[in-house]
């Protein structure tokens, strides 16, 4: 692997302008195409094989009029007024709504009687002639324009309902720019030159821009979640900066050790470049594994994030060597450039002293001394670090998951304001409608039994009301709308759904968005153990191939689980329990978004493996030179400690900037990822790794000889011997 990345880097360095032109051409192709195609993101919330999916498929086949999407235009008069004072304006708005494309019906709230008991709030029911997931954002915009003229003189007009919520774009906070600025400051401090600091930022922006254009185009080939671009940008900025940082740091280290620029760059690409290729591949595998859940919206998030990470790795392996070649000595601090000039003069003139230092020796650094301190007393450090991580993970044992609903979104969104108005005027369960579907062709309840079924549903303690039944034209399918007493994400609503499903005949199913998200949450819980097992197994095999060890992958898996558990616990404590909520812009306690544990594990396991690979690659390189496990760990930490800490700080500030995002899922992701990175770069890498490897000793590198002979060899670490790049062939002299 190191030979491959070295060749890729050398080829890009030999033809820097060609490489840069290729990336500019890719941007010039992808971004305009994405702009012309427009955004078409939608959340596919169907749980394959679930009762809610079967019910919706039945409606689409036999009763398409009842399978279309639905929304509500909610109107509210000022406090103390009745909405009928604004009847003409509201009736005109309903007429405009009915004229929007794909609107089947729009009911008049005064005629339909959908007005709250105090007369202040009313709503018009809107039905589409297409499923909710097929509604285009432009149609939602048209509806928003239809109700806009009603606003004024204290009258409120908002759009809500399942279709509006599903098709709402995930908003951004703008704080991501602050995260990038903080990352730039960290890089300037680490590198000592603005040029070196700007290079990783520029590469991350190129990778994110290219991949987001690709995600937009992907959305026209498959259903892509509305959260995919935001999550992809979050991960892309973090890994894009870090991947470039690791190569630039190794390049500067090689240069400081006396290698000329081409040799230093070639060796950096052969060592850090190989580690990036492997680490990026691990993240891609972890994110692609989201497809194992069988859920469309998670699969789209996994594929989208994989595309972003691939672009980040590609820019680091191709565009970065080209830029470094063109920048030359400007990437190095001025004092190092002056030192290099002095060494050249000293070599040519023996009378000038050579003040070169041994940059290759890591001894007597703070990292080296701390690693040896841990190695001398590994048990106390191992136990103390484990206790801290386990204590942080304790809240995760009480995790309560639920699918985010409109009530969790920011109050700046129209569907959140509509949600609040409906809950105020008609009760919290009005935002969690259930759809009871009876298949009259199958044994069970028949047409004559529908009234009794309706009475039985109404008598359930969790049901507030049951609406009038609707029968298909063929008379073989009946639909009953039911309104629960509790909100969509309330655990009591899930219990009500279970009771109804247990009590109705076999030919009756429950659907609707609330039932769909409940089924999705259950499927996520059922598939999570398989998903975690698959990722750990694949990561174990990959690490075993690279580091020729069985104990190292086992250690890595256990430590990654500890850091992920700690991050889970912090998220539960902040969002579910409300601890330090004000510090992280959390105004109310929330259940943990049910997709979060799955997405979280995929991202965190992949990112944790990044630091594992970067550190262990250097440790392995030092071990092959010294044969001493403790010393190799100390040297590996000494030469990578500053860089890994810098990389972790950058990822932390980038991820924390997303805590200000209005989306609860993105907010939880930002805090959880930042927490895990901090734990991974401090407690795990600084304490657990040296302590565990000191206890294991030479067993750290144990691999049965039979396996060693049969496994293919993949190398991500350098040999320690400088290797000059292949020179560009000189052009043949012209014939006279």
C-alpha positions as CSV (number, residue, x, y, z in Angstrom):
1,X,0.0,0.0,0.0
2,X,2.8,2.4,0.8
3,X,4.3,1.8,-2.7
4,X,1.0,2.6,-4.3
5,X,0.5,5.9,-2.4
6,X,4.1,6.8,-3.0
7,X,3.7,6.3,-6.8
8,X,0.4,8.4,-6.8
9,X,2.1,11.2,-4.9
10,X,5.2,11.1,-7.1
11,X,3.1,11.3,-10.2
12,X,1.1,14.2,-8.9
13,X,4.2,16.0,-7.8
14,X,5.9,15.6,-11.2
15,X,2.8,17.1,-13.0
16,X,1.4,19.5,-10.5
17,X,-0.5,21.7,-12.9
18,X,-2.1,18.7,-14.6
19,X,-3.3,17.5,-11.3
20,X,-4.7,20.9,-10.3
21,X,-6.4,21.3,-13.6
22,X,-8.0,17.8,-13.3
23,X,-9.5,18.8,-9.9
24,X,-10.7,22.2,-11.2
25,X,-12.3,20.4,-14.2
26,X,-14.1,18.0,-11.7
27,X,-15.4,21.0,-9.8
28,X,-16.4,22.8,-13.0
29,X,-18.3,19.7,-14.1
30,X,-20.0,18.6,-10.9
31,X,-21.1,21.9,-9.3
32,X,-22.9,23.3,-12.4
33,X,-24.6,20.0,-13.0
34,X,-25.7,19.9,-9.4
35,X,-27.0,23.5,-9.7
36,X,-29.0,22.7,-12.8
37,X,-30.4,19.5,-11.4
38,X,-31.5,21.3,-8.2
39,X,-32.0,19.7,-4.8
40,X,-34.3,16.7,-4.4
41,X,-33.7,15.4,-0.9
42,X,-36.3,13.3,0.9
43,X,-36.3,11.0,3.9
44,X,-37.3,7.4,3.1
45,X,-38.7,6.4,6.5
46,X,-40.1,3.1,5.4
47,X,-39.0,0.0,7.5
48,X,-39.0,-2.8,4.9
49,X,-41.4,-5.7,5.8
50,X,-43.1,-3.7,8.6
51,X,-46.8,-3.6,9.1
52,X,-46.9,0.1,8.2
53,X,-45.2,-0.5,4.9
54,X,-47.6,-3.3,4.0
55,X,-50.5,-1.1,4.8
56,X,-49.2,1.7,2.6
57,X,-48.5,-0.6,-0.3
58,X,-52.1,-1.9,0.1
59,X,-53.4,1.6,-0.1
60,X,-51.3,2.5,-3.1
61,X,-52.6,-0.6,-4.9
62,X,-56.3,-0.5,-4.1
63,X,-57.0,2.9,-2.6
64,X,-54.6,5.5,-4.1
65,X,-56.8,8.4,-3.0
66,X,-56.0,7.5,0.6
67,X,-52.3,6.9,0.1
68,X,-51.4,10.4,-1.0
69,X,-49.5,12.8,1.2
70,X,-51.2,15.1,3.5
71,X,-50.5,18.5,5.1
72,X,-52.2,21.2,7.0
73,X,-52.4,25.0,6.6
74,X,-52.8,26.3,10.2
75,X,-54.3,29.7,10.9
76,X,-54.4,31.5,14.3
77,X,-55.9,34.7,15.3
78,X,-54.4,37.0,17.9
79,X,-55.0,36.2,21.6
80,X,-58.6,37.0,22.5
81,X,-59.9,36.9,18.9
82,X,-61.8,34.3,16.9
83,X,-60.5,33.2,13.6
84,X,-63.8,33.7,11.8
85,X,-63.1,37.4,11.8
86,X,-60.6,36.6,9.1
87,X,-62.8,34.3,7.1
88,X,-62.4,36.0,3.6
89,X,-58.6,36.0,3.7
90,X,-58.5,32.4,4.9
91,X,-61.0,31.2,2.2
92,X,-58.9,33.0,-0.4
93,X,-55.8,31.2,0.8
94,X,-57.6,27.8,0.6
95,X,-58.6,28.5,-3.0
96,X,-54.9,29.4,-3.8
97,X,-53.8,26.1,-2.1
98,X,-56.2,24.1,-4.2
99,X,-54.7,25.5,-7.4
100,X,-51.2,24.3,-6.6
101,X,-49.9,21.4,-8.7
102,X,-50.6,17.8,-7.3
103,X,-53.1,19.1,-4.7
104,X,-56.1,16.8,-4.7
105,X,-58.3,18.5,-2.1
106,X,-58.0,21.5,0.3
107,X,-60.8,21.7,2.9
108,X,-62.3,24.9,4.2
109,X,-61.8,25.0,8.0
110,X,-65.1,26.8,8.5
111,X,-67.1,24.3,6.4
112,X,-65.2,21.2,7.7
113,X,-65.5,22.4,11.3
114,X,-61.7,22.1,12.0
115,X,-61.6,25.0,14.4
116,X,-60.4,24.8,18.0
117,X,-62.9,25.0,20.9
118,X,-61.9,28.6,21.7
119,X,-62.3,29.5,18.0
120,X,-58.8,31.0,17.8
121,X,-57.0,28.3,15.8
122,X,-58.2,26.5,12.6
123,X,-56.6,24.4,9.9
124,X,-57.3,23.4,6.3
125,X,-56.5,19.8,5.5
126,X,-54.5,19.4,2.3
127,X,-54.2,16.1,0.4
128,X,-51.9,15.4,-2.5
129,X,-52.5,13.0,-5.4
130,X,-49.0,11.6,-4.9
131,X,-47.2,10.0,-1.9
132,X,-45.6,12.3,0.6
133,X,-42.1,11.2,-0.3
134,X,-42.7,12.1,-4.0
135,X,-43.7,15.7,-3.2
136,X,-41.1,18.2,-4.5
137,X,-39.8,21.0,-2.3
138,X,-41.0,23.5,-4.9
139,X,-44.6,22.4,-4.2
140,X,-44.1,23.1,-0.5
141,X,-42.7,26.5,-1.5
142,X,-45.8,27.1,-3.6
143,X,-48.1,26.3,-0.6
144,X,-46.1,28.7,1.5
145,X,-46.7,31.4,-1.0
146,X,-50.4,30.6,-1.1
147,X,-50.8,31.2,2.7
148,X,-48.4,34.2,2.9
149,X,-51.0,36.9,2.1
150,X,-53.1,35.9,5.2
151,X,-50.3,37.0,7.5
152,X,-50.8,40.5,8.9
153,X,-52.7,42.2,11.7
154,X,-51.5,39.6,14.1
155,X,-52.9,36.6,12.1
156,X,-50.5,33.6,11.9
157,X,-50.4,31.2,8.9
158,X,-48.1,28.2,9.0
159,X,-47.7,24.9,7.1
160,X,-47.5,21.6,8.9
161,X,-48.3,17.9,8.7
162,X,-46.3,14.9,7.7
163,X,-45.6,15.9,4.1
164,X,-44.2,19.3,5.0
165,X,-42.1,17.8,7.8
166,X,-40.7,15.0,5.6
167,X,-39.7,17.3,2.8
168,X,-38.2,20.1,5.0
169,X,-34.6,20.8,4.2
170,X,-32.2,20.5,7.1
171,X,-31.2,24.1,7.9
172,X,-27.7,25.3,8.7
173,X,-26.6,27.7,11.5
174,X,-23.7,29.4,9.8
175,X,-21.5,28.5,12.7
176,X,-19.6,26.1,10.5
177,X,-17.6,29.1,9.3
178,X,-16.6,29.8,12.9
179,X,-15.4,26.2,13.2
180,X,-13.2,26.6,10.1
181,X,-11.8,29.8,11.5
182,X,-10.9,28.1,14.7
183,X,-9.3,25.3,12.8
184,X,-7.2,27.8,10.9
185,X,-6.0,29.3,14.1
186,X,-5.0,25.9,15.4
187,X,-3.1,25.1,12.2
188,X,-1.2,28.4,12.3
189,X,-0.1,27.8,15.8
190,X,0.9,24.2,14.9
191,X,2.7,25.0,11.7
192,X,4.0,28.5,12.4
193,X,3.2,29.7,8.9
194,X,-0.1,30.8,7.3
195,X,0.7,29.1,4.0
196,X,1.0,25.7,5.7
197,X,-2.2,26.3,7.7
198,X,-4.2,27.3,4.6
199,X,-3.4,24.2,2.6
200,X,-5.4,21.7,4.8
201,X,-8.4,24.1,4.9
202,X,-8.3,24.6,1.1
203,X,-8.2,20.8,0.5
204,X,-11.1,20.1,2.8
205,X,-13.2,22.8,1.1
206,X,-12.4,21.3,-2.3
207,X,-13.3,17.8,-1.1
208,X,-16.5,18.9,0.5
209,X,-17.6,21.1,-2.4
210,X,-17.0,18.3,-5.0
211,X,-18.7,15.6,-2.9
212,X,-21.7,17.7,-2.0
213,X,-22.2,18.3,-5.7
214,X,-22.0,14.5,-6.2
215,X,-24.5,14.0,-3.3
216,X,-26.9,16.4,-5.0
217,X,-26.7,14.4,-8.3
218,X,-27.0,11.1,-6.3
219,X,-30.3,12.4,-5.0
220,X,-31.8,12.2,-8.5
221,X,-30.9,8.6,-8.8
222,X,-32.1,7.4,-5.4
223,X,-33.8,8.8,-2.3
224,X,-31.2,10.7,-0.3
225,X,-32.0,11.9,3.3
226,X,-32.3,15.6,3.9
227,X,-29.7,15.2,6.7
228,X,-27.1,13.6,4.3
229,X,-25.5,16.8,3.0
230,X,-25.1,18.3,6.5
231,X,-23.7,15.1,8.0
232,X,-21.4,14.7,5.0
233,X,-20.1,18.2,5.3
234,X,-19.5,17.7,9.0
235,X,-17.4,14.6,8.4
236,X,-15.8,15.9,5.3
237,X,-14.5,19.1,6.9
238,X,-13.0,17.1,9.8
239,X,-11.3,14.3,7.9
240,X,-10.4,16.6,5.0
241,X,-8.4,18.8,7.2
242,X,-6.9,16.0,9.3
243,X,-5.8,13.9,6.3
244,X,-3.9,16.9,4.8
245,X,-2.5,17.8,8.2
246,X,-0.9,14.3,8.7
247,X,0.8,14.4,5.3
248,X,2.0,18.0,5.7
249,X,3.3,17.3,9.2
250,X,5.2,14.2,8.0
251,X,6.6,16.1,5.0
252,X,7.9,18.9,7.2
253,X,9.3,16.3,9.7
254,X,11.2,14.6,6.8
255,X,12.5,18.0,5.6
256,X,13.6,18.9,9.1
257,X,15.6,15.6,9.2
258,X,17.7,16.8,6.3
259,X,15.8,15.4,3.3
260,X,15.3,17.6,0.2
261,X,11.7,18.6,-0.7
262,X,11.0,15.9,-3.4
263,X,12.4,13.2,-1.2
264,X,10.6,14.4,1.9
265,X,7.3,14.6,0.0
266,X,7.8,11.1,-1.5
267,X,8.5,9.5,1.8
268,X,5.6,11.3,3.4
269,X,3.3,9.9,0.8
270,X,4.7,6.5,1.3
271,X,4.1,6.5,5.0
272,X,1.4,9.0,6.0
273,X,-0.3,8.7,2.6
274,X,-0.6,4.9,3.0
275,X,-2.1,5.4,6.5
276,X,-4.6,7.8,5.1
277,X,-5.6,5.4,2.4
278,X,-6.2,2.7,4.9
279,X,-7.9,4.9,7.5
280,X,-10.2,6.5,4.8
281,X,-11.0,3.0,3.6
282,X,-12.0,2.0,7.1
283,X,-14.3,5.0,7.4
284,X,-15.9,4.2,4.0
285,X,-16.5,0.6,5.0
286,X,-18.0,1.6,8.3
287,X,-20.4,4.1,6.7
288,X,-21.3,1.8,3.8
289,X,-22.2,-0.8,6.4
290,X,-25.3,1.4,7.2
291,X,-26.9,-0.4,4.3
292,X,-27.0,-3.5,6.6
293,X,-29.9,-1.9,8.5
294,X,-32.1,-2.2,5.4
295,X,-33.3,1.3,5.9
296,X,-33.3,3.7,2.9
297,X,-32.5,6.9,4.6
298,X,-29.6,5.4,6.6
299,X,-28.2,3.8,3.4
300,X,-28.3,7.2,1.7
301,X,-26.5,8.8,4.6
302,X,-23.9,6.0,4.6
303,X,-23.3,6.3,0.8
304,X,-23.2,10.1,0.9
305,X,-20.7,10.2,3.7
306,X,-18.6,7.5,2.0
307,X,-18.4,9.7,-1.1
308,X,-17.2,12.7,1.0
309,X,-14.5,10.6,2.7
310,X,-13.4,9.2,-0.6
311,X,-13.0,12.8,-2.0
312,X,-11.1,13.8,1.1
313,X,-8.7,10.9,0.8
314,X,-8.3,11.6,-3.0
315,X,-7.5,15.2,-2.5
316,X,-4.9,14.3,0.1
317,X,-3.2,11.8,-2.1
318,X,-3.3,13.7,-5.4
319,X,-4.0,17.4,-5.0
320,X,-1.9,17.9,-1.9
321,X,1.4,16.7,-3.4
322,X,0.8,19.0,-6.4
323,X,0.3,22.0,-4.1
324,X,3.3,21.2,-1.9
325,X,5.5,20.9,-5.0
326,X,4.5,24.3,-6.2
327,X,4.8,25.9,-2.8
328,X,8.3,24.6,-2.3
329,X,10.1,26.0,0.8
330,X,7.2,28.4,1.6
331,X,5.4,25.5,3.4
332,X,8.3,25.4,6.0
333,X,8.8,28.0,8.8
334,X,11.2,30.8,8.0
335,X,13.7,29.6,10.6
336,X,13.8,26.2,9.1
337,X,14.4,27.6,5.6
338,X,17.3,29.7,7.1
339,X,18.7,26.7,8.9
340,X,18.6,24.7,5.6
341,X,20.5,27.5,3.8
342,X,23.1,27.5,6.6
343,X,23.5,23.8,6.3
344,X,24.1,24.1,2.6
345,X,26.8,26.8,3.2
346,X,28.4,24.7,5.9
347,X,28.6,21.7,3.6
348,X,30.3,23.9,0.9
349,X,32.5,25.8,3.4
350,X,34.0,23.9,6.4
351,X,34.7,27.1,8.2
352,X,31.0,27.8,8.7
353,X,29.6,25.7,11.7
354,X,26.7,23.3,11.0
355,X,24.0,23.9,13.7
356,X,21.8,21.1,12.5
357,X,19.9,19.3,15.2
358,X,18.9,15.7,15.3
359,X,15.2,16.1,14.4
360,X,14.8,12.3,14.1
361,X,15.4,11.7,17.8
362,X,12.2,11.9,19.9
363,X,13.8,11.3,23.3
364,X,13.4,13.8,26.1
365,X,10.1,15.2,24.7
366,X,7.1,15.5,27.0
367,X,5.3,12.8,25.0
368,X,8.2,10.4,25.3
369,X,8.6,10.9,29.0
370,X,4.8,10.5,29.7
371,X,4.7,7.3,27.6
372,X,7.5,5.9,29.7
373,X,5.9,7.0,32.9
374,X,2.7,5.1,31.9
375,X,4.7,2.1,30.8
376,X,6.5,1.9,34.2
377,X,3.2,1.7,36.1
378,X,0.6,0.5,33.5
379,X,-2.0,-1.0,35.9
380,X,-2.9,2.2,37.8
381,X,-3.1,4.2,34.6
382,X,-5.1,1.5,32.8
383,X,-7.6,1.1,35.6
384,X,-8.0,4.9,36.2
385,X,-8.6,5.6,32.5
386,X,-11.1,2.7,32.2
387,X,-13.0,3.9,35.2
388,X,-13.4,7.4,33.7
389,X,-14.7,6.0,30.4
390,X,-17.0,3.6,32.0
391,X,-18.4,6.3,34.3
392,X,-19.1,8.6,31.3
393,X,-20.8,5.6,29.6
394,X,-23.2,5.0,32.5
395,X,-26.0,7.4,31.3
396,X,-26.1,5.4,28.0
397,X,-27.7,2.5,29.9
398,X,-30.8,4.7,30.4
399,X,-30.9,5.8,26.8
400,X,-34.5,6.4,25.5
401,X,-34.8,6.6,21.7
402,X,-37.5,8.1,19.6
403,X,-37.7,9.4,16.0
404,X,-37.4,13.2,15.8
405,X,-40.7,14.9,15.0
406,X,-41.6,18.4,14.0
407,X,-41.9,19.4,17.7
408,X,-38.1,18.9,18.0
409,X,-37.2,21.2,15.2
410,X,-36.3,24.9,15.6
411,X,-39.2,27.4,16.2
412,X,-37.9,29.3,13.2
413,X,-39.4,26.6,10.9
414,X,-43.0,26.8,9.7
415,X,-43.7,23.1,10.4
416,X,-42.6,23.5,14.1
417,X,-44.8,26.6,14.5
418,X,-47.7,24.7,13.0
419,X,-47.0,21.7,15.3
420,X,-47.2,24.0,18.3
421,X,-50.4,25.6,17.2
422,X,-52.1,22.3,16.5
423,X,-51.0,20.9,19.9
424,X,-52.3,24.1,21.6
425,X,-55.7,24.0,19.9
426,X,-56.4,20.3,19.5
427,X,-54.1,18.4,21.9
428,X,-50.6,16.9,21.5
429,X,-51.9,13.7,19.8
430,X,-53.2,15.7,16.9
431,X,-49.6,15.7,15.5
432,X,-49.5,11.9,15.7
433,X,-52.4,10.7,13.5
434,X,-52.7,6.9,12.9
435,X,-54.2,5.3,9.9
436,X,-56.1,2.1,10.4
437,X,-56.3,0.1,7.2
438,X,-58.7,-2.9,6.8
439,X,-58.2,-5.4,4.0
440,X,-61.7,-6.7,3.4
441,X,-60.5,-9.4,1.0
442,X,-58.7,-11.2,3.8
443,X,-60.3,-13.2,6.6
444,X,-61.1,-11.1,9.7
445,X,-63.3,-8.0,10.0
446,X,-65.8,-7.4,7.2
447,X,-67.6,-4.3,6.1
448,X,-70.4,-4.9,8.7
449,X,-67.8,-5.1,11.4
450,X,-66.2,-1.7,10.7
451,X,-68.5,0.3,13.1
452,X,-67.6,-2.1,15.9
453,X,-63.9,-1.8,15.1
454,X,-64.3,2.0,15.3
455,X,-66.0,1.8,18.7
456,X,-63.3,-0.6,20.0
457,X,-60.6,1.8,18.9
458,X,-62.3,4.8,20.5
459,X,-62.5,2.9,23.8
460,X,-58.8,2.5,24.0
461,X,-57.4,4.8,26.7
462,X,-54.7,6.1,24.4
463,X,-57.0,7.2,21.6
464,X,-58.6,10.7,21.7
465,X,-60.9,10.3,18.7
466,X,-61.6,8.1,15.7
467,X,-62.7,9.8,12.4
468,X,-65.3,8.7,9.8
469,X,-64.3,5.6,7.8
470,X,-63.5,5.8,4.1
471,X,-64.1,2.9,1.7
472,X,-62.3,2.4,-1.7
473,X,-64.3,2.4,-4.9
474,X,-64.1,-1.4,-5.1
475,X,-65.3,-1.8,-1.6
476,X,-62.4,-4.0,-0.5
477,X,-60.4,-1.5,1.6
478,X,-61.4,0.7,4.5
479,X,-59.5,3.4,6.2
480,X,-60.1,4.8,9.7
481,X,-58.2,7.8,10.9
482,X,-57.4,7.8,14.7
483,X,-55.9,10.5,16.9
484,X,-54.0,9.4,20.0
485,X,-53.8,11.4,23.3
486,X,-50.0,11.8,23.3
487,X,-47.3,13.3,21.1
488,X,-45.5,11.4,18.3
489,X,-42.3,10.8,20.2
490,X,-44.0,10.1,23.5
491,X,-43.4,6.5,24.7
492,X,-47.1,6.3,25.6
493,X,-47.9,6.7,21.9
494,X,-45.7,3.6,21.1
495,X,-47.6,1.7,23.8
496,X,-50.9,2.7,22.3
497,X,-49.8,1.5,18.9
498,X,-48.8,-1.8,20.4
499,X,-52.2,-2.3,22.1
500,X,-54.1,-1.4,18.9
501,X,-52.1,-3.8,16.8
502,X,-52.6,-6.6,19.3
503,X,-56.3,-6.1,19.6
504,X,-57.4,-5.7,16.0
505,X,-58.1,-8.7,13.6
506,X,-55.3,-10.0,11.3
507,X,-56.6,-8.2,8.3
508,X,-56.3,-4.8,9.9
509,X,-53.0,-2.9,9.9
510,X,-51.9,0.4,11.4
511,X,-49.9,3.0,9.3
512,X,-49.3,6.7,9.1
513,X,-46.0,8.6,9.8
514,X,-46.1,7.9,13.5
515,X,-46.5,4.2,13.0
516,X,-43.8,4.2,10.3
517,X,-41.3,6.0,12.5
518,X,-42.1,3.6,15.4
519,X,-41.5,0.6,13.1
520,X,-38.3,2.2,11.9
521,X,-37.1,2.7,15.5
522,X,-37.8,-0.9,16.3
523,X,-35.9,-2.2,13.2
524,X,-32.9,0.0,14.1
525,X,-32.9,-1.5,17.6
526,X,-33.1,-5.0,16.1
527,X,-30.3,-4.6,13.6
528,X,-27.9,-2.6,15.7
529,X,-26.2,-5.7,17.3
530,X,-25.6,-7.2,13.8
531,X,-24.4,-3.8,12.5
532,X,-21.9,-3.4,15.4
533,X,-20.6,-7.0,15.0
534,X,-20.1,-6.6,11.3
535,X,-18.1,-3.3,11.7
536,X,-15.9,-4.7,14.5
537,X,-15.2,-7.9,12.5
538,X,-14.2,-6.1,9.3
539,X,-12.1,-3.6,11.2
540,X,-10.4,-6.5,13.1
541,X,-9.5,-8.2,9.9
542,X,-8.2,-5.0,8.3
543,X,-6.0,-4.1,11.3
544,X,-4.7,-7.7,11.5
545,X,-3.7,-7.6,7.8
546,X,-1.8,-4.3,8.2
547,X,-0.1,-4.7,11.6
548,X,0.4,-8.5,11.5
549,X,-1.1,-9.0,14.9
550,X,-4.2,-10.5,16.6
551,X,-3.9,-8.7,20.0
552,X,-3.6,-5.2,18.5
553,X,-7.0,-5.4,16.7
554,X,-8.6,-6.8,19.8
555,X,-7.2,-3.9,21.9
556,X,-8.3,-1.4,19.3
557,X,-11.9,-2.7,19.3
558,X,-12.2,-2.7,23.1
559,X,-10.8,0.9,23.4
560,X,-13.0,2.2,20.6
561,X,-16.0,0.7,22.3
562,X,-15.0,2.4,25.5
563,X,-14.7,5.9,23.9
564,X,-17.9,5.4,21.9
565,X,-19.7,4.4,25.1
566,X,-18.4,7.5,26.9
567,X,-19.7,9.7,24.0
568,X,-23.1,8.0,24.1
569,X,-23.3,8.7,27.8
570,X,-22.5,12.4,27.4
571,X,-25.2,12.8,24.7
572,X,-27.8,11.1,26.9
573,X,-26.8,13.3,29.9
574,X,-27.0,16.6,27.9
575,X,-30.0,16.0,25.6
576,X,-32.2,13.4,27.5
577,X,-31.4,14.5,31.1
578,X,-30.7,18.2,30.4
579,X,-27.4,18.4,32.2
580,X,-25.4,21.5,31.0
581,X,-28.1,21.9,28.3
582,X,-27.7,25.7,28.2
583,X,-24.0,25.4,27.4
584,X,-24.8,23.4,24.3
585,X,-27.9,25.4,23.1
586,X,-30.3,22.7,24.3
587,X,-33.5,24.4,25.5
588,X,-35.6,21.3,26.3
589,X,-34.9,17.6,27.1
590,X,-35.3,15.3,24.1
591,X,-35.3,11.5,23.5
592,X,-32.2,10.4,21.6
593,X,-32.9,10.3,17.9
594,X,-33.3,6.7,17.1
595,X,-31.0,6.8,14.0
596,X,-28.3,8.3,16.1
597,X,-26.8,5.2,17.8
598,X,-26.3,3.5,14.5
599,X,-24.9,6.5,12.5
600,X,-22.9,7.5,15.5
601,X,-21.2,4.1,15.9
602,X,-20.3,3.9,12.1
603,X,-18.8,7.4,12.1
604,X,-17.0,7.1,15.5
605,X,-15.6,3.7,14.9
606,X,-14.2,4.8,11.5
607,X,-12.7,8.1,12.9
608,X,-11.3,6.3,16.0
609,X,-9.5,3.9,13.6
610,X,-8.0,6.9,11.9
611,X,-6.0,7.9,15.0
612,X,-5.3,4.2,15.8
613,X,-3.7,3.7,12.3
614,X,-1.7,6.9,12.4
615,X,-0.3,6.1,15.8
616,X,0.3,2.4,15.3
617,X,1.9,3.0,11.9
618,X,4.7,5.0,13.6
619,X,4.9,2.6,16.5
620,X,5.3,-0.3,14.1
621,X,8.0,1.6,12.2
622,X,9.9,2.3,15.4
623,X,9.4,-1.3,16.6
624,X,11.0,-2.7,13.4
625,X,13.9,-0.4,14.1
626,X,14.4,-1.1,17.8
627,X,12.6,-4.4,18.6
628,X,11.5,-2.8,22.0
629,X,7.7,-2.5,22.4
630,X,7.8,0.1,25.2
631,X,10.4,2.3,23.5
632,X,8.6,2.0,20.1
633,X,5.4,3.2,21.8
634,X,7.2,6.1,23.5
635,X,8.8,7.1,20.2
636,X,5.6,6.7,18.3
637,X,3.7,8.9,20.7
638,X,6.6,11.4,20.7
639,X,6.6,11.9,16.9
640,X,2.8,11.8,16.5
641,X,1.5,13.2,19.8
642,X,1.6,16.9,18.7
643,X,0.1,16.1,15.3
644,X,-2.7,13.9,16.6
645,X,-3.5,16.4,19.3
646,X,-3.7,19.2,16.7
647,X,-5.9,17.0,14.5
648,X,-8.2,16.1,17.4
649,X,-8.5,19.8,18.3
650,X,-9.5,20.6,14.7
651,X,-12.1,17.9,14.5
652,X,-13.5,18.9,17.9
653,X,-14.0,22.6,17.0
654,X,-15.5,21.6,13.6
655,X,-17.9,19.2,15.2
656,X,-18.8,21.5,18.0
657,X,-19.8,24.2,15.5
658,X,-22.6,21.9,14.4
659,X,-24.1,21.9,17.9
660,X,-25.6,25.2,16.9
661,X,-27.5,23.6,14.0
662,X,-31.3,23.7,14.5
663,X,-31.7,20.0,13.6
664,X,-31.7,17.9,16.8
665,X,-30.1,14.9,15.0
666,X,-27.2,17.1,13.7
667,X,-26.9,18.8,17.1
668,X,-26.6,15.4,18.8
669,X,-24.1,14.2,16.2
670,X,-21.9,17.3,16.6
671,X,-21.7,17.0,20.4
672,X,-21.3,13.2,20.4
673,X,-18.5,13.3,17.7
674,X,-16.6,16.1,19.5
675,X,-16.8,14.2,22.8
676,X,-15.6,10.9,21.3
677,X,-12.7,12.6,19.5
678,X,-11.6,14.3,22.8
679,X,-11.8,11.0,24.7
680,X,-10.0,9.1,21.9
681,X,-7.1,11.6,21.5
682,X,-6.5,12.0,25.3
683,X,-7.6,9.1,27.5
684,X,-7.3,6.4,24.9
685,X,-4.3,7.4,22.9
686,X,-2.2,8.9,25.7
687,X,-3.1,6.5,28.5
688,X,-4.8,3.3,27.5
689,X,-2.6,2.6,24.5
690,X,0.8,2.8,26.2
691,X,-0.5,1.0,29.3
692,X,-2.1,-1.9,27.4
693,X,0.9,-2.3,25.1
694,X,3.3,-2.2,28.0
695,X,1.4,-5.0,29.7
696,X,1.2,-7.0,26.5
697,X,4.9,-6.6,25.7
698,X,6.0,-8.7,22.7
699,X,2.6,-10.3,22.6
700,X,1.4,-7.1,21.1
701,X,2.7,-8.2,17.8
702,X,1.7,-11.9,18.0
703,X,0.3,-13.6,15.0
704,X,0.3,-17.4,14.4
705,X,2.9,-18.3,11.8
706,X,0.3,-20.2,9.7
707,X,-1.8,-17.0,9.4
708,X,1.3,-14.9,8.8
709,X,2.3,-17.0,5.8
710,X,-1.2,-17.1,4.3
711,X,-2.3,-13.5,4.8
712,X,-1.5,-10.9,2.1
713,X,1.0,-8.2,3.2
714,X,-0.3,-4.6,3.4
715,X,2.0,-1.9,4.7
716,X,1.0,1.5,5.9
717,X,4.3,2.5,7.7
718,X,7.5,3.7,6.3
719,X,10.8,1.8,6.3
720,X,12.7,4.6,8.0
721,X,15.1,4.7,5.0
722,X,14.8,7.8,2.9
723,X,13.8,7.0,-0.7
724,X,14.2,9.5,-3.5
725,X,11.2,9.8,-5.9
726,X,11.5,8.5,-9.4
727,X,12.9,11.4,-11.5
728,X,11.0,12.7,-14.5
729,X,12.7,11.6,-17.7
730,X,14.5,14.4,-19.4
731,X,13.3,15.1,-22.9
732,X,15.4,13.8,-25.7
733,X,17.7,16.5,-27.3
734,X,16.5,17.9,-30.6
735,X,18.3,16.7,-33.7
736,X,20.4,19.3,-35.5
